[in-house]
């Protein structure tokens, strides 16, 4: 089955991660995946945006190295690459996710 | 003397910080200020970009709450708001600066 391309962990640029996290929809996707703590299909994410917009955001999230999407049949199964990111940029995603979570609790 | 406007620390949005850090010139400014560990005038920064481009980048850095610029006479004195940012988003800037520093050492 044809799969999406993902950057290798050593190719990931922190600037691209910052850009990926500079949009509310993408942050919502990342926070939903982080909150569930497991891989999710696009349908499960229940984020109310047009499909084309979601495709665009997932493309940026994959390109930045934040999300991995595996295609199984008709399903796209998405997960955060947190373990690899922690190795490459220690503490970054942990602190960022925590801060976004705190912000969501405030709002 | 007329001064720049800066957001209050409680108005700062992490999404804007992420966006501010998604550009190589802005990261260079932030890393230079972090490396020196003190306020610096625009002249001292020695970043070789057109003045208009630097103004644009500083505007984004100020708007995001990353940088404070004080005007003294003809000088613009810039500093990172690290202490305030640490209170608002614990650990975020520390991890991000460390990761960017490691990346600069690699490259």
N, CA and C atoms of all chains as a GROMACS GRO file, in nm:
protein
  642
    1UNK      N    1   0.083  -0.121   0.000
    1UNK     CA    2   0.000   0.000   0.000
    1UNK      C    3   0.086   0.125   0.000
    2UNK      N    4   0.046   0.221  -0.079
    2UNK     CA    5   0.123   0.346  -0.089
    2UNK      C    6   0.116   0.420   0.045
    3UNK      N    7   0.228   0.465   0.094
    3UNK     CA    8   0.233   0.534   0.223
    3UNK      C    9   0.282   0.678   0.204
    4UNK      N   10   0.249   0.763   0.303
    4UNK     CA   11   0.304   0.899   0.303
    4UNK      C   12   0.454   0.895   0.330
    5UNK      N   13   0.524   0.998   0.283
    5UNK     CA   14   0.667   1.012   0.315
    5UNK      C   15   0.680   1.090   0.446
    6UNK      N   16   0.773   1.049   0.526
    6UNK     CA   17   0.799   1.122   0.651
    6UNK      C   18   0.948   1.151   0.660
    7UNK      N   19   0.983   1.267   0.714
    7UNK     CA   20   1.127   1.295   0.730
    7UNK      C   21   1.187   1.202   0.835
    8UNK      N   22   1.315   1.168   0.816
    8UNK     CA   23   1.387   1.094   0.921
    8UNK      C   24   1.405   1.187   1.039
    9UNK      N   25   1.419   1.129   1.157
    9UNK     CA   26   1.426   1.212   1.277
    9UNK      C   27   1.544   1.311   1.270
   10UNK      N   28   1.655   1.267   1.210
   10UNK     CA   29   1.773   1.356   1.205
   10UNK      C   30   1.757   1.468   1.102
   11UNK      N   31   1.656   1.455   1.015
   11UNK     CA   32   1.631   1.562   0.916
   11UNK      C   33   1.537   1.668   0.970
   12UNK      N   34   1.477   1.643   1.085
   12UNK     CA   35   1.375   1.734   1.136
   12UNK      C   36   1.439   1.864   1.184
   13UNK      N   37   1.377   1.976   1.145
   13UNK     CA   38   1.429   2.108   1.179
   13UNK      C   39   1.334   2.172   1.281
   14UNK      N   40   1.390   2.221   1.389
   14UNK     CA   41   1.306   2.278   1.495
   14UNK      C   42   1.224   2.397   1.445
   15UNK      N   43   1.279   2.468   1.347
   15UNK     CA   44   1.205   2.582   1.288
   15UNK      C   45   1.074   2.533   1.224
   16UNK      N   46   1.079   2.416   1.161
   16UNK     CA   47   0.957   2.360   1.100
   16UNK      C   48   0.857   2.315   1.206
   17UNK      N   49   0.908   2.266   1.318
   17UNK     CA   50   0.820   2.228   1.430
   17UNK      C   51   0.750   2.354   1.483
   18UNK      N   52   0.828   2.460   1.500
   18UNK     CA   53   0.769   2.586   1.550
   18UNK      C   54   0.660   2.633   1.454
   19UNK      N   55   0.690   2.627   1.323
   19UNK     CA   56   0.590   2.671   1.225
   19UNK      C   57   0.465   2.583   1.232
   20UNK      N   58   0.486   2.453   1.242
   20UNK     CA   59   0.372   2.360   1.248
   20UNK      C   60   0.282   2.393   1.368
   21UNK      N   61   0.344   2.441   1.475
   21UNK     CA   62   0.267   2.470   1.598
   21UNK      C   63   0.221   2.617   1.605
   22UNK      N   64   0.227   2.687   1.492
   22UNK     CA   65   0.187   2.829   1.493
   22UNK      C   66   0.047   2.848   1.437
   23UNK      N   67  -0.031   2.743   1.432
   23UNK     CA   68  -0.166   2.750   1.377
   23UNK      C   69  -0.264   2.679   1.471
   24UNK      N   70  -0.377   2.742   1.502
   24UNK     CA   71  -0.471   2.685   1.599
   24UNK      C   72  -0.525   2.548   1.562
   25UNK      N   73  -0.555   2.526   1.433
   25UNK     CA   74  -0.607   2.394   1.393
   25UNK      C   75  -0.502   2.287   1.413
   26UNK      N   76  -0.378   2.318   1.374
   26UNK     CA   77  -0.272   2.217   1.390
   26UNK      C   78  -0.245   2.189   1.537
   27UNK      N   79  -0.252   2.295   1.619
   27UNK     CA   80  -0.232   2.274   1.763
   27UNK      C   81  -0.346   2.187   1.817
   28UNK      N   82  -0.467   2.210   1.768
   28UNK     CA   83  -0.582   2.128   1.811
   28UNK      C   84  -0.560   1.981   1.775
   29UNK      N   85  -0.511   1.956   1.654
   29UNK     CA   86  -0.482   1.817   1.613
   29UNK      C   87  -0.378   1.755   1.706
   30UNK      N   88  -0.269   1.829   1.728
   30UNK     CA   89  -0.159   1.777   1.811
   30UNK      C   90  -0.207   1.753   1.954
   31UNK      N   91  -0.285   1.847   2.008
   31UNK     CA   92  -0.332   1.833   2.146
   31UNK      C   93  -0.433   1.718   2.159
   32UNK      N   94  -0.513   1.696   2.055
   32UNK     CA   95  -0.608   1.585   2.058
   32UNK      C   96  -0.533   1.452   2.058
   33UNK      N   97  -0.434   1.441   1.971
   33UNK     CA   98  -0.353   1.318   1.966
   33UNK      C   99  -0.277   1.299   2.098
   34UNK      N  100  -0.223   1.408   2.152
   34UNK     CA  101  -0.148   1.398   2.278
   34UNK      C  102  -0.241   1.362   2.393
   35UNK      N  103  -0.361   1.416   2.391
   35UNK     CA  104  -0.459   1.390   2.497
   35UNK      C  105  -0.502   1.244   2.500
   36UNK      N  106  -0.526   1.190   2.380
   36UNK     CA  107  -0.566   1.049   2.371
   36UNK      C  108  -0.448   0.956   2.400
   37UNK      N  109  -0.329   1.003   2.361
   37UNK     CA  110  -0.210   0.922   2.389
   37UNK      C  111  -0.200   0.798   2.303
   38UNK      N  112  -0.267   0.799   2.190
   38UNK     CA  113  -0.258   0.684   2.097
   38UNK      C  114  -0.283   0.731   1.954
   39UNK      N  115  -0.258   0.643   1.860
   39UNK     CA  116  -0.285   0.674   1.719
   39UNK      C  117  -0.436   0.689   1.698
   40UNK      N  118  -0.472   0.780   1.608
   40UNK     CA  119  -0.614   0.804   1.580
   40UNK      C  120  -0.636   0.817   1.430
   41UNK      N  121  -0.751   0.770   1.384
   41UNK     CA  122  -0.786   0.795   1.244
   41UNK      C  123  -0.833   0.940   1.232
   42UNK      N  124  -0.834   0.989   1.109
   42UNK     CA  125  -0.878   1.127   1.086
   42UNK      C  126  -1.021   1.145   1.136
   43UNK      N  127  -1.105   1.044   1.113
   43UNK     CA  128  -1.246   1.052   1.155
   43UNK      C  129  -1.260   1.066   1.305
   44UNK      N  130  -1.177   0.996   1.379
   44UNK     CA  131  -1.184   1.000   1.525
   44UNK      C  132  -1.149   1.137   1.584
   45UNK      N  133  -1.072   1.213   1.509
   45UNK     CA  134  -1.022   1.340   1.565
   45UNK      C  135  -1.134   1.440   1.590
   46UNK      N  136  -1.244   1.426   1.513
   46UNK     CA  137  -1.362   1.512   1.530
   46UNK      C  138  -1.327   1.660   1.533
   47UNK      N  139  -1.242   1.700   1.440
   47UNK     CA  140  -1.210   1.843   1.429
   47UNK      C  141  -1.288   1.897   1.310
   48UNK      N  142  -1.371   1.995   1.338
   48UNK     CA  143  -1.470   2.040   1.240
   48UNK      C  144  -1.410   2.141   1.141
   49UNK      N  145  -1.334   2.089   1.046
   49UNK     CA  146  -1.276   2.173   0.941
   49UNK      C  147  -1.296   2.100   0.809
   50UNK      N  148  -1.299   2.176   0.697
   50UNK     CA  149  -1.314   2.109   0.566
   50UNK      C  150  -1.201   2.007   0.545
   51UNK      N  151  -1.232   1.903   0.472
   51UNK     CA  152  -1.137   1.794   0.449
   51UNK      C  153  -1.008   1.845   0.383
   52UNK      N  154  -1.023   1.938   0.288
   52UNK     CA  155  -0.905   1.990   0.217
   52UNK      C  156  -0.815   2.065   0.314
   53UNK      N  157  -0.878   2.136   0.407
   53UNK     CA  158  -0.800   2.211   0.506
   53UNK      C  159  -0.726   2.115   0.599
   54UNK      N  160  -0.794   2.007   0.638
   54UNK     CA  161  -0.730   1.908   0.725
   54UNK      C  162  -0.612   1.841   0.653
   55UNK      N  163  -0.630   1.811   0.525
   55UNK     CA  164  -0.521   1.749   0.448
   55UNK      C  165  -0.399   1.839   0.447
   56UNK      N  166  -0.424   1.967   0.427
   56UNK     CA  167  -0.316   2.067   0.425
   56UNK      C  168  -0.244   2.070   0.560
   57UNK      N  169  -0.322   2.072   0.668
   57UNK     CA  170  -0.260   2.079   0.800
   57UNK      C  171  -0.181   1.952   0.832
   58UNK      N  172  -0.237   1.838   0.794
   58UNK     CA  173  -0.165   1.712   0.819
   58UNK      C  174  -0.036   1.704   0.737
   59UNK      N  175  -0.040   1.762   0.619
   59UNK     CA  176   0.080   1.762   0.535
   59UNK      C  177   0.192   1.842   0.605
   60UNK      N  178   0.155   1.955   0.662
   60UNK     CA  179   0.254   2.037   0.733
   60UNK      C  180   0.302   1.964   0.859
   61UNK      N  181   0.210   1.901   0.931
   61UNK     CA  182   0.248   1.828   1.053
   61UNK      C  183   0.341   1.711   1.022
   62UNK      N  184   0.312   1.642   0.910
   62UNK     CA  185   0.401   1.531   0.870
   62UNK      C  186   0.536   1.586   0.825
   63UNK      N  187   0.532   1.690   0.743
   63UNK     CA  188   0.656   1.747   0.689
   63UNK      C  189   0.748   1.798   0.799
   64UNK      N  190   0.689   1.850   0.906
   64UNK     CA  191   0.768   1.902   1.018
   64UNK      C  192   0.822   1.789   1.105
   65UNK      N  193   0.767   1.670   1.087
   65UNK     CA  194   0.814   1.557   1.168
   65UNK      C  195   0.735   1.538   1.297
   66UNK      N  196   0.623   1.608   1.310
   66UNK     CA  197   0.543   1.596   1.432
   66UNK      C  198   0.451   1.476   1.429
   67UNK      N  199   0.398   1.447   1.310
   67UNK     CA  200   0.295   1.343   1.299
   67UNK      C  201   0.338   1.238   1.197
   68UNK      N  202   0.305   1.114   1.229
   68UNK     CA  203   0.323   1.006   1.133
   68UNK      C  204   0.185   0.956   1.094
   69UNK      N  205   0.161   0.940   0.964
   69UNK     CA  206   0.032   0.890   0.916
   69UNK      C  207   0.055   0.758   0.844
   70UNK      N  208  -0.006   0.653   0.895
   70UNK     CA  209   0.001   0.523   0.826
   70UNK      C  210  -0.131   0.499   0.755
   71UNK      N  211  -0.123   0.455   0.631
   71UNK     CA  212  -0.244   0.425   0.555
   71UNK      C  213  -0.271   0.276   0.563
   72UNK      N  214  -0.391   0.242   0.616
   72UNK     CA  215  -0.433   0.101   0.620
   72UNK      C  216  -0.568   0.092   0.553
   73UNK      N  217  -0.569   0.038   0.434
   73UNK     CA  218  -0.694   0.032   0.359
   73UNK      C  219  -0.741   0.174   0.331
   74UNK      N  220  -0.863   0.206   0.377
   74UNK     CA  221  -0.914   0.341   0.352
   74UNK      C  222  -0.887   0.433   0.471
   75UNK      N  223  -0.826   0.380   0.575
   75UNK     CA  224  -0.804   0.462   0.694
   75UNK      C  225  -0.663   0.522   0.698
   76UNK      N  226  -0.660   0.645   0.750
   76UNK     CA  227  -0.533   0.713   0.774
   76UNK      C  228  -0.515   0.718   0.925
   77UNK      N  229  -0.411   0.655   0.974
   77UNK     CA  230  -0.394   0.645   1.119
   77UNK      C  231  -0.277   0.732   1.162
   78UNK      N  232  -0.309   0.830   1.245
   78UNK     CA  233  -0.212   0.936   1.279
   78UNK      C  234  -0.160   0.919   1.420
   79UNK      N  235  -0.030   0.942   1.435
   79UNK     CA  236   0.025   0.945   1.570
   79UNK      C  237   0.134   1.050   1.580
   80UNK      N  238   0.156   1.097   1.701
   80UNK     CA  239   0.263   1.194   1.726
   80UNK      C  240   0.396   1.119   1.736
   81UNK      N  241   0.502   1.182   1.689
   81UNK     CA  242   0.635   1.119   1.695
   81UNK      C  243   0.709   1.165   1.821
   82UNK      N  244   0.638   1.157   1.934
   82UNK     CA  245   0.690   1.218   2.057
   82UNK      C  246   0.820   1.156   2.106
   83UNK      N  247   0.830   1.024   2.094
   83UNK     CA  248   0.949   0.955   2.145
   83UNK      C  249   1.073   1.001   2.067
   84UNK      N  250   1.060   1.002   1.935
   84UNK     CA  251   1.172   1.045   1.851
   84UNK      C  252   1.205   1.192   1.874
   85UNK      N  253   1.099   1.274   1.887
   85UNK     CA  254   1.120   1.418   1.907
   85UNK      C  255   1.189   1.445   2.040
   86UNK      N  256   1.154   1.365   2.141
   86UNK     CA  257   1.217   1.382   2.272
   86UNK      C  258   1.368   1.353   2.263
   87UNK      N  259   1.402   1.254   2.182
   87UNK     CA  260   1.544   1.222   2.165
   87UNK      C  261   1.618   1.334   2.092
   88UNK      N  262   1.551   1.388   1.992
   88UNK     CA  263   1.617   1.488   1.906
   88UNK      C  264   1.619   1.626   1.974
   89UNK      N  265   1.508   1.663   2.037
   89UNK     CA  266   1.497   1.796   2.102
   89UNK      C  267   1.448   1.777   2.245
   90UNK      N  268   1.537   1.736   2.335
   90UNK     CA  269   1.491   1.696   2.469
   90UNK      C  270   1.411   1.808   2.540
   91UNK      N  271   1.298   1.768   2.591
   91UNK     CA  272   1.218   1.860   2.673
   91UNK      C  273   1.128   1.954   2.596
   92UNK      N  274   1.153   1.971   2.466
   92UNK     CA  275   1.078   2.073   2.391
   92UNK      C  276   0.929   2.040   2.385
   93UNK      N  277   0.894   1.923   2.332
   93UNK     CA  278   0.752   1.892   2.314
   93UNK      C  279   0.682   1.877   2.448
   94UNK      N  280   0.754   1.824   2.547
   94UNK     CA  281   0.695   1.808   2.680
   94UNK      C  282   0.651   1.945   2.734
   95UNK      N  283   0.741   2.042   2.728
   95UNK     CA  284   0.710   2.176   2.781
   95UNK      C  285   0.603   2.245   2.697
   96UNK      N  286   0.612   2.229   2.565
   96UNK     CA  287   0.516   2.296   2.476
   96UNK      C  288   0.376   2.238   2.494
   97UNK      N  289   0.365   2.106   2.498
   97UNK     CA  290   0.234   2.043   2.517
   97UNK      C  291   0.174   2.083   2.652
   98UNK      N  292   0.259   2.086   2.754
   98UNK     CA  293   0.212   2.124   2.887
   98UNK      C  294   0.159   2.268   2.887
   99UNK      N  295   0.231   2.356   2.820
   99UNK     CA  296   0.191   2.497   2.816
   99UNK      C  297   0.062   2.514   2.738
  100UNK      N  298   0.049   2.443   2.625
  100UNK     CA  299  -0.076   2.452   2.549
  100UNK      C  300  -0.192   2.395   2.631
  101UNK      N  301  -0.166   2.286   2.702
  101UNK     CA  302  -0.270   2.225   2.784
  101UNK      C  303  -0.316   2.323   2.892
  102UNK      N  304  -0.221   2.388   2.955
  102UNK     CA  305  -0.253   2.486   3.058
  102UNK      C  306  -0.334   2.601   2.999
  103UNK      N  307  -0.298   2.643   2.879
  103UNK     CA  308  -0.370   2.751   2.810
  103UNK      C  309  -0.514   2.712   2.780
  104UNK      N  310  -0.533   2.586   2.740
  104UNK     CA  311  -0.668   2.538   2.709
  104UNK      C  312  -0.753   2.530   2.836
  105UNK      N  313  -0.689   2.494   2.946
  105UNK     CA  314  -0.761   2.487   3.074
  105UNK      C  315  -0.805   2.626   3.120
  106UNK      N  316  -0.718   2.725   3.096
  106UNK     CA  317  -0.750   2.865   3.130
  106UNK      C  318  -0.870   2.915   3.051
  107UNK      N  319  -0.860   2.893   2.916
  107UNK     CA  320  -0.961   2.950   2.825
  107UNK      C  321  -1.093   2.882   2.846
  108UNK      N  322   1.006   5.998   2.623
  108UNK     CA  323   1.038   5.944   2.491
  108UNK      C  324   0.937   5.839   2.449
  109UNK      N  325   0.896   5.845   2.324
  109UNK     CA  326   0.800   5.749   2.273
  109UNK      C  327   0.859   5.607   2.277
  110UNK      N  328   0.783   5.511   2.326
  110UNK     CA  329   0.831   5.374   2.339
  110UNK      C  330   0.744   5.278   2.256
  111UNK      N  331   0.801   5.164   2.224
  111UNK     CA  332   0.722   5.060   2.158
  111UNK      C  333   0.619   5.004   2.256
  112UNK      N  334   0.510   4.952   2.200
  112UNK     CA  335   0.411   4.882   2.283
  112UNK      C  336   0.452   4.734   2.294
  113UNK      N  337   0.433   4.678   2.410
  113UNK     CA  338   0.460   4.535   2.430
  113UNK      C  339   0.339   4.471   2.496
  114UNK      N  340   0.310   4.347   2.458
  114UNK     CA  341   0.198   4.280   2.526
  114UNK      C  342   0.232   4.252   2.672
  115UNK      N  343   0.129   4.255   2.757
  115UNK     CA  344   0.149   4.211   2.895
  115UNK      C  345   0.174   4.060   2.894
  116UNK      N  346   0.242   4.013   2.994
  116UNK     CA  347   0.280   3.871   2.994
  116UNK      C  348   0.156   3.780   2.988
  117UNK      N  349   0.047   3.822   3.052
  117UNK     CA  350  -0.073   3.736   3.052
  117UNK      C  351  -0.145   3.739   2.917
  118UNK      N  352  -0.111   3.835   2.832
  118UNK     CA  353  -0.172   3.842   2.699
  118UNK      C  354  -0.096   3.757   2.595
  119UNK      N  355   0.020   3.709   2.634
  119UNK     CA  356   0.105   3.639   2.537
  119UNK      C  357   0.045   3.502   2.504
  120UNK      N  358   0.044   3.472   2.373
  120UNK     CA  359  -0.014   3.348   2.323
  120UNK      C  360   0.100   3.259   2.273
  121UNK      N  361   0.103   3.135   2.317
  121UNK     CA  362   0.212   3.045   2.279
  121UNK      C  363   0.218   3.024   2.127
  122UNK      N  364   0.101   3.031   2.062
  122UNK     CA  365   0.098   3.016   1.916
  122UNK      C  366   0.179   3.128   1.849
  123UNK      N  367   0.172   3.249   1.905
  123UNK     CA  368   0.249   3.360   1.850
  123UNK      C  369   0.400   3.341   1.874
  124UNK      N  370   0.432   3.283   1.989
  124UNK     CA  371   0.574   3.252   2.018
  124UNK      C  372   0.626   3.151   1.916
  125UNK      N  373   0.546   3.048   1.891
  125UNK     CA  374   0.585   2.945   1.793
  125UNK      C  375   0.607   3.011   1.656
  126UNK      N  376   0.513   3.097   1.617
  126UNK     CA  377   0.526   3.164   1.487
  126UNK      C  378   0.652   3.251   1.483
  127UNK      N  379   0.677   3.324   1.591
  127UNK     CA  380   0.796   3.411   1.596
  127UNK      C  381   0.923   3.330   1.579
  128UNK      N  382   0.921   3.205   1.627
  128UNK     CA  383   1.041   3.120   1.621
  128UNK      C  384   1.043   3.030   1.496
  129UNK      N  385   0.957   3.062   1.399
  129UNK     CA  386   0.951   2.979   1.278
  129UNK      C  387   1.026   3.042   1.161
  130UNK      N  388   1.113   3.137   1.190
  130UNK     CA  389   1.189   3.206   1.085
  130UNK      C  390   1.337   3.213   1.125
  131UNK      N  391   1.428   3.178   1.032
  131UNK     CA  392   1.570   3.172   1.066
  131UNK      C  393   1.629   3.305   1.116
  132UNK      N  394   1.588   3.416   1.057
  132UNK     CA  395   1.642   3.545   1.101
  132UNK      C  396   1.597   3.575   1.243
  133UNK      N  397   1.470   3.548   1.273
  133UNK     CA  398   1.422   3.576   1.409
  133UNK      C  399   1.488   3.483   1.510
  134UNK      N  400   1.510   3.359   1.470
  134UNK     CA  401   1.580   3.266   1.560
  134UNK      C  402   1.722   3.315   1.583
  135UNK      N  403   1.786   3.368   1.478
  135UNK     CA  404   1.922   3.421   1.491
  135UNK      C  405   1.925   3.538   1.590
  136UNK      N  406   1.826   3.625   1.581
  136UNK     CA  407   1.816   3.739   1.675
  136UNK      C  408   1.801   3.686   1.818
  137UNK      N  409   1.708   3.595   1.836
  137UNK     CA  410   1.680   3.541   1.970
  137UNK      C  411   1.803   3.469   2.026
  138UNK      N  412   1.870   3.389   1.942
  138UNK     CA  413   1.987   3.314   1.988
  138UNK      C  414   2.104   3.407   2.019
  139UNK      N  415   2.116   3.516   1.944
  139UNK     CA  416   2.223   3.613   1.971
  139UNK      C  417   2.198   3.679   2.106
  140UNK      N  418   2.075   3.722   2.127
  140UNK     CA  419   2.041   3.784   2.257
  140UNK      C  420   2.058   3.684   2.372
  141UNK      N  421   2.016   3.562   2.350
  141UNK     CA  422   2.028   3.459   2.455
  141UNK      C  423   2.175   3.427   2.482
  142UNK      N  424   2.255   3.423   2.376
  142UNK     CA  425   2.397   3.392   2.390
  142UNK      C  426   2.471   3.498   2.470
  143UNK      N  427   2.439   3.624   2.442
  143UNK     CA  428   2.503   3.735   2.514
  143UNK      C  429   2.449   3.744   2.656
  144UNK      N  430   2.322   3.708   2.672
  144UNK     CA  431   2.263   3.711   2.805
  144UNK      C  432   2.242   3.851   2.860
  145UNK      N  433   2.233   3.948   2.770
  145UNK     CA  434   2.206   4.086   2.814
  145UNK      C  435   2.136   4.162   2.702
  146UNK      N  436   2.088   4.281   2.736
  146UNK     CA  437   2.024   4.366   2.636
  146UNK      C  438   2.128   4.411   2.533
  147UNK      N  439   2.085   4.423   2.409
  147UNK     CA  440   2.176   4.465   2.301
  147UNK      C  441   2.107   4.566   2.211
  148UNK      N  442   2.185   4.660   2.160
  148UNK     CA  443   2.130   4.752   2.060
  148UNK      C  444   2.122   4.677   1.927
  149UNK      N  445   2.041   4.731   1.835
  149UNK     CA  446   2.027   4.666   1.704
  149UNK      C  447   2.163   4.659   1.635
  150UNK      N  448   2.245   4.763   1.650
  150UNK     CA  449   2.378   4.766   1.588
  150UNK      C  450   2.469   4.656   1.637
  151UNK      N  451   2.461   4.629   1.767
  151UNK     CA  452   2.546   4.525   1.826
  151UNK      C  453   2.514   4.385   1.775
  152UNK      N  454   2.391   4.365   1.731
  152UNK     CA  455   2.347   4.229   1.693
  152UNK      C  456   2.423   4.175   1.571
  153UNK      N  457   2.470   4.268   1.487
  153UNK     CA  458   2.550   4.230   1.369
  153UNK      C  459   2.484   4.122   1.284
  154UNK      N  460   2.357   4.137   1.260
  154UNK     CA  461   2.288   4.042   1.172
  154UNK      C  462   2.270   4.111   1.038
  155UNK      N  463   2.324   4.048   0.935
  155UNK     CA  464   2.337   4.115   0.805
  155UNK      C  465   2.208   4.101   0.723
  156UNK      N  466   2.109   4.183   0.759
  156UNK     CA  467   1.984   4.185   0.683
  156UNK      C  468   1.946   4.332   0.663
  157UNK      N  469   1.868   4.361   0.558
  157UNK     CA  470   1.824   4.501   0.538
  157UNK      C  471   1.751   4.552   0.661
  158UNK      N  472   1.764   4.684   0.684
  158UNK     CA  473   1.705   4.745   0.802
  158UNK      C  474   1.553   4.724   0.807
  159UNK      N  475   1.489   4.732   0.690
  159UNK     CA  476   1.343   4.718   0.687
  159UNK      C  477   1.303   4.576   0.728
  160UNK      N  478   1.385   4.480   0.686
  160UNK     CA  479   1.358   4.341   0.721
  160UNK      C  480   1.376   4.321   0.871
  161UNK      N  481   1.480   4.383   0.927
  161UNK     CA  482   1.503   4.370   1.071
  161UNK      C  483   1.388   4.432   1.150
  162UNK      N  484   1.340   4.547   1.105
  162UNK     CA  485   1.228   4.613   1.173
  162UNK      C  486   1.107   4.521   1.176
  163UNK      N  487   1.081   4.459   1.062
  163UNK     CA  488   0.968   4.366   1.051
  163UNK      C  489   0.984   4.250   1.150
  164UNK      N  490   1.105   4.193   1.154
  164UNK     CA  491   1.126   4.079   1.243
  164UNK      C  492   1.115   4.120   1.390
  165UNK      N  493   1.170   4.237   1.424
  165UNK     CA  494   1.160   4.283   1.563
  165UNK      C  495   1.015   4.312   1.602
  166UNK      N  496   0.938   4.359   1.506
  166UNK     CA  497   0.796   4.385   1.534
  166UNK      C  498   0.725   4.254   1.571
  167UNK      N  499   0.754   4.149   1.496
  167UNK     CA  500   0.694   4.018   1.525
  167UNK      C  501   0.743   3.964   1.660
  168UNK      N  502   0.873   3.979   1.687
  168UNK     CA  503   0.929   3.932   1.813
  168UNK      C  504   0.868   4.007   1.932
  169UNK      N  505   0.850   4.137   1.916
  169UNK     CA  506   0.786   4.216   2.024
  169UNK      C  507   0.640   4.177   2.039
  170UNK      N  508   0.570   4.166   1.926
  170UNK     CA  509   0.427   4.133   1.930
  170UNK      C  510   0.399   3.999   1.995
  171UNK      N  511   0.493   3.905   1.974
  171UNK     CA  512   0.477   3.771   2.032
  171UNK      C  513   0.511   3.770   2.180
  172UNK      N  514   0.577   3.876   2.226
  172UNK     CA  515   0.615   3.881   2.367
  172UNK      C  516   0.753   3.824   2.395
  173UNK      N  517   0.830   3.799   2.290
  173UNK     CA  518   0.963   3.741   2.310
  173UNK      C  519   1.067   3.847   2.343
  174UNK      N  520   1.052   3.963   2.281
  174UNK     CA  521   1.156   4.067   2.292
  174UNK      C  522   1.094   4.196   2.343
  175UNK      N  523   1.170   4.265   2.426
  175UNK     CA  524   1.134   4.400   2.469
  175UNK      C  525   1.236   4.496   2.410
  176UNK      N  526   1.187   4.603   2.351
  176UNK     CA  527   1.276   4.704   2.294
  176UNK      C  528   1.253   4.837   2.366
  177UNK      N  529   1.358   4.886   2.430
  177UNK     CA  530   1.350   5.017   2.494
  177UNK      C  531   1.422   5.119   2.407
  178UNK      N  532   1.358   5.234   2.388
  178UNK     CA  533   1.421   5.339   2.307
  178UNK      C  534   1.487   5.439   2.402
  179UNK      N  535   1.620   5.454   2.384
  179UNK     CA  536   1.694   5.555   2.462
  179UNK      C  537   1.766   5.643   2.364
  180UNK      N  538   1.715   5.765   2.347
  180UNK     CA  539   1.776   5.854   2.247
  180UNK      C  540   1.761   5.793   2.110
  181UNK      N  541   1.872   5.773   2.041
  181UNK     CA  542   1.864   5.714   1.906
  181UNK      C  543   1.882   5.563   1.910
  182UNK      N  544   1.904   5.509   2.029
  182UNK     CA  545   1.931   5.365   2.038
  182UNK      C  546   1.806   5.283   2.073
  183UNK      N  547   1.799   5.166   2.013
  183UNK     CA  548   1.693   5.071   2.046
  183UNK      C  549   1.760   4.956   2.119
  184UNK      N  550   1.722   4.937   2.243
  184UNK     CA  551   1.789   4.837   2.325
  184UNK      C  552   1.696   4.719   2.346
  185UNK      N  553   1.742   4.602   2.297
  185UNK     CA  554   1.656   4.484   2.292
  185UNK      C  555   1.696   4.380   2.396
  186UNK      N  556   1.595   4.322   2.458
  186UNK     CA  557   1.625   4.210   2.548
  186UNK      C  558   1.515   4.105   2.538
  187UNK      N  559   1.552   3.982   2.572
  187UNK     CA  560   1.454   3.872   2.574
  187UNK      C  561   1.375   3.880   2.704
  188UNK      N  562   1.248   3.844   2.697
  188UNK     CA  563   1.162   3.846   2.817
  188UNK      C  564   1.161   3.707   2.881
  189UNK      N  565   1.280   3.651   2.899
  189UNK     CA  566   1.289   3.511   2.941
  189UNK      C  567   1.230   3.484   3.079
  190UNK      N  568   1.252   3.577   3.171
  190UNK     CA  569   1.203   3.555   3.308
  190UNK      C  570   1.049   3.548   3.308
  191UNK      N  571   0.987   3.643   3.241
  191UNK     CA  572   0.840   3.644   3.233
  191UNK      C  573   0.788   3.522   3.158
  192UNK      N  574   0.857   3.486   3.048
  192UNK     CA  575   0.813   3.372   2.968
  192UNK      C  576   0.824   3.242   3.046
  193UNK      N  577   0.928   3.233   3.130
  193UNK     CA  578   0.945   3.113   3.213
  193UNK      C  579   0.829   3.099   3.312
  194UNK      N  580   0.784   3.212   3.364
  194UNK     CA  581   0.670   3.207   3.456
  194UNK      C  582   0.541   3.165   3.385
  195UNK      N  583   0.525   3.220   3.264
  195UNK     CA  584   0.401   3.195   3.191
  195UNK      C  585   0.398   3.055   3.128
  196UNK      N  586   0.510   3.016   3.066
  196UNK     CA  587   0.519   2.886   2.997
  196UNK      C  588   0.641   2.811   3.049
  197UNK      N  589   0.632   2.752   3.168
  197UNK     CA  590   0.751   2.694   3.230
  197UNK      C  591   0.824   2.593   3.141
  198UNK      N  592   0.953   2.612   3.130
  198UNK     CA  593   1.037   2.516   3.059
  198UNK      C  594   1.042   2.531   2.908
  199UNK      N  595   0.946   2.605   2.850
  199UNK     CA  596   0.937   2.610   2.704
  199UNK      C  597   1.062   2.676   2.643
  200UNK      N  598   1.090   2.799   2.682
  200UNK     CA  599   1.201   2.870   2.618
  200UNK      C  600   1.334   2.803   2.652
  201UNK      N  601   1.346   2.750   2.771
  201UNK     CA  602   1.470   2.684   2.811
  201UNK      C  603   1.498   2.566   2.715
  202UNK      N  604   1.397   2.482   2.694
  202UNK     CA  605   1.414   2.365   2.607
  202UNK      C  606   1.436   2.408   2.462
  203UNK      N  607   1.360   2.509   2.418
  203UNK     CA  608   1.370   2.552   2.278
  203UNK      C  609   1.507   2.615   2.250
  204UNK      N  610   1.552   2.702   2.340
  204UNK     CA  611   1.684   2.766   2.320
  204UNK      C  612   1.794   2.660   2.320
  205UNK      N  613   1.783   2.565   2.410
  205UNK     CA  614   1.884   2.459   2.419
  205UNK      C  615   1.887   2.378   2.288
  206UNK      N  616   1.768   2.346   2.236
  206UNK     CA  617   1.760   2.267   2.112
  206UNK      C  618   1.816   2.346   1.994
  207UNK      N  619   1.784   2.474   1.985
  207UNK     CA  620   1.839   2.555   1.876
  207UNK      C  621   1.991   2.566   1.891
  208UNK      N  622   2.039   2.580   2.014
  208UNK     CA  623   2.183   2.592   2.036
  208UNK      C  624   2.253   2.462   1.992
  209UNK      N  625   2.193   2.350   2.026
  209UNK     CA  626   2.250   2.221   1.986
  209UNK      C  627   2.253   2.209   1.834
  210UNK      N  628   2.145   2.256   1.770
  210UNK     CA  629   2.137   2.252   1.625
  210UNK      C  630   2.243   2.338   1.558
  211UNK      N  631   2.270   2.456   1.619
  211UNK     CA  632   2.373   2.545   1.564
  211UNK      C  633   2.511   2.482   1.581
  212UNK      N  634   2.532   2.410   1.690
  212UNK     CA  635   2.662   2.346   1.714
  212UNK      C  636   2.684   2.234   1.612
  213UNK      N  637   2.575   2.161   1.579
  213UNK     CA  638   2.583   2.053   1.479
  213UNK      C  639   2.619   2.107   1.341
  214UNK      N  640   2.541   2.211   1.303
  214UNK     CA  641   2.554   2.264   1.168
  214UNK      C  642   2.684   2.340   1.155
   0.00000   0.00000   0.00000
